Amino acid sequence: MAWRDTGGQDASVPAGSAQMNGREGDLFFAITAAVMSGDEALGCQEVSGVQRPWALRVDEVAFPVGAVAHRHTHTGSGWRHLVSGSLRIEAEHGAEIMHPGMSWFEPANSPVRAVALQTVGMTRFVRCMVIPTAYKGRSTFQLCDPEDAALPRLQVTHRHVDHVL
C-alpha cells in the first residue's frame, strides 16, 4: 500500500492519497512474512491476534491547533507516520514527542492519548492498520472514558483504503 503527499493543507481535505499494489509514493506499507530492515524501513512489527479474514486500512488524521485525541484504543494494530506538525503521544510505556518523519507502532486495544503541540498550522499523521473485516468502512476508535465523549473532538480522519486480504 502506498501513500503520496498531495499537499492538502486544510483539515477538511486529505493531505495525500493511497493506492493498493504499488510502491509509488512517499510512504509504503507492506505485510510480509520476513522482517524488513535497512535505511528505507521506518519500522517493522509483528501483528498478532487478528483473525482472518482481515483488512488493511490506510487513513490520515489531521489535528488543528489545540486538538486532543482523548485516551482511546483502536481495534487494529498498526504504524503511524507523522507528516507535519508535532504531537505528544501518551501511551502505557510513557510519553514521546513526535516530529515530522517519525513513526510509531500502536498495538490493538492499547490505550493512547495524542495532543497536538503546534501553535499554527496542522499536525497530520498517516496510519496503516490491520483491522478485523467487521470494521471495514467503520471507525476502530473507542474512548477509554465514556465521559470524554462530551469533550471537543477537533481532529479529522480521512479514510483512504479498507482492503480485505
N, C-alpha and C positions, 0 to 999 in steps of 0.2 A: 504494500500500500504506500503510495507516495503522496506527499502534501507539498504544494507550491505556494509561496507567498505571492499574492496578487495585489498587495498594497492597500487593502481596506483599512481605513483609519477610524471610522465611527463604530461604536459598539453594535449598532443595528445591522451591520453587514459583516460577513466573514472577512478575515484578513487574507484568506487563501482558499485553495480548492484541493480536493483529494480525488485520487483515482486508483482503481484496482489495476493489478497486472502491469505495473510499470515502475521503473526506478527513476523516472524523470521527475525531479522536484528538489526542493530544499531539504526535505526530511524523507526518509524511507523507513517504514516499519515492516519487519519480517517475522513470521512464525517459522522457526526452524527446529530441527532435531539436534543440531550441533550448536555449540557455544560460539558466538561471534565475538571477535576481538579485533584490536588494531586501532589505528588512528581514526578511522571513519565510524567505528562503533561507539555511539554515545552511551550505550548501556545494553546489558543482556541480563534477563532474569527468567528463571523458571516459573511458569504459571501452572499451578496445580489446583485441583479441586473443582474444575469446571467439567460438568457432564456434557457429553456430546449428544446432539449437535450443539455447536456454539457459534457465535457471530463475532466478527472483528468490527469494531466501531472506531471511526476517526471523527473527531469533532474538535471544536475550538471553544475556549471560554474567554470572554472579554470582561475585564474588570475596569470600570471607570474609576476615577478618583474617589476614594472613600469606600469602595466596595469591600465587603467581607463575606466569605463563604463560611457561614457558621458551622460549628462542629457537625460533621456528617460522614457518611460512608457511601461507597458505591458497590453495587453487586458484582462488578467485574474488576479484575486486576489489570493494571496497565501502566504505561510510561507516559509522562508529561514532559514537554519541552517548552521552556519559556522563550517566546519570540520577541516580546517587548515589555518594557516597564520593569518593576521589581515586586516581588511577592514574598511575604513571610509565610512559610509552611510550618504549621504546628501539628506534629504527629506524636504517637506514643513514644517514639525514640528520641524526641526533643524537637527543637525548632531550628530552622535554617532559612537564611535569606537567599532567594533565588534571583539571579540576574540573567539578562538575555544570553542565550546559548547554553544555559544549564538545563540538565534533565534530571528527573527523579522518578522512582517507581513507587506506586501505591498498591499494596495487596488488596484483594477484595475484602470488603467488610471491615477495613481498618480505619478507625476514626481519624479525621484530619480537619483542620481549620486553616483557611487561607485568607490573608489580609493584604490588600493592595497597598503598596508603600509610596507610590509615586504621587507627586503633588500636581502634576499636569500630565495630559496625555492618557494613554490607555495601556494597561497591562494585559497581555494575552499569552495563553499557552495553548499548544496543540496537544491533543491526547489521543492515544491509541489503546483501546481496552479489548480484552477478551470477555465477552458477556454471554450469559445464557440466552438462547434464542427467544425465550419468553419476553425478553426486554427489547427485542428488535422494534425500533420505532418508538420506544418508551424511555423515559428517564430512569437512570440507575441511582439517582441522588436520593438519599434518605437522611433526614436530620436526626441527630442523636437525641436532642432535647426537643420534644414537640412544642414547647413554649417559644422556641426560636422562630417558629413559623410566623409569628406576629412581628418579627424584626424585618427591616427593609432588606430586600434581595435585589441588589443593583447589577450583579453580574449577569451576562447574557451568554447562553450556549448556542452555538451554531453546529448542528449535526451535518456532517458531510456524507458519510457512508456507514451503513449497517450491512455487512456482507456475511451471509450464513456460510459456514465452512463445514 
